[in-house]
């Protein structure tokens, strides 16, 4: 690690349709006359814009002109063309963006040149789960046979070489699973539906060579569970269901009940860990809600508590961490027939939402 920089952190957002993830990684940058520091790459790609990119510039760089008002502002760029509908997106450690959609090959976008490079994968990755390995490679678990029917495939993307590697498959296919990188570098995969469209109830853990099954932790969960590594090393399940839980991945695995959320079921809402051990869960539900809740897993007795509400009820929304410790909530449906266009920023720790400066985001379909 370079002196003066912060540890690498990851933010995961749920996509507009089904909780797929975009990973944001800070990169080192030298302030004029000062030490090297880390600021988040200011790239945000909304998969809802068919054949186009939208970039969000979070003005955390002191050399970037500000537009007055709050110390952190932002604005949307114009739409840029893209050769695919980008449903799954990952910001790579090298600053490039890997994406893929329902059809076609994955592609890597270089923000410096605006060029897209095709990087064919060994299998169809739509509706898979993905998270980073400690060495910066991206592990992708599962994939698409047809709607509700998942592949058992394991694929790893190496950003350095721009290449894929097929690894041993899981015991069951998974469509809409969640990957969570554990403190020891292994990767937990939860939920999804298999090749016969049956719910996969037994978690699996990639240990570097194979997928041991946590047979003591069988549990049916909704698509793309919102999971985070808790301060004590267990995996915290924040939702969609009202009852949160802890998963102990040691041995055969086991679940322990956690606190119940205040609102109830938040399907198609979005959750982020905005500070270590602190989680914000906003929106979701049917009909959708504008409410949001937080929990601090560092406390002796963690409990969910309401924080500031959004101006609009939202589901199928994206939540992305912004510097420093803020969260942008964007591009969501208010009802099946309407759309929310206004982006908002919120500071979860004080529960004071405020409109995001700049242009409005494009609506999700």
Secondary structure, DSSP 8 states (H G I E B T S, - for coil): --TT-----EEE---TTT----EEEEEEEE-TTS-EEEEE------TTSTTEE--EEE--STTS---SSSSS-EEE---EE-SS---EEEE-TTS-EEEE-SSS--EEEETTTTEEEE---SS--TT-EEEE-TTS-EEEE--EEETTEE---EEEEETTTTEEEEE---SS--BS-EEEE-TTS-EEEE--B-TTS-B--S-EEE-SS-EEE-GGG-----SS-EEEE-TTS-EEEEESSSEEEEEE-STT-EEEEEEE-SS---TT-EEEEEETTEEEEE--TTTTB--EEEEETTSTT---EE----SS-BBS-EEEEETTTEEEEESEEEETTEEE---EEEETTTTEEEE-SSS------
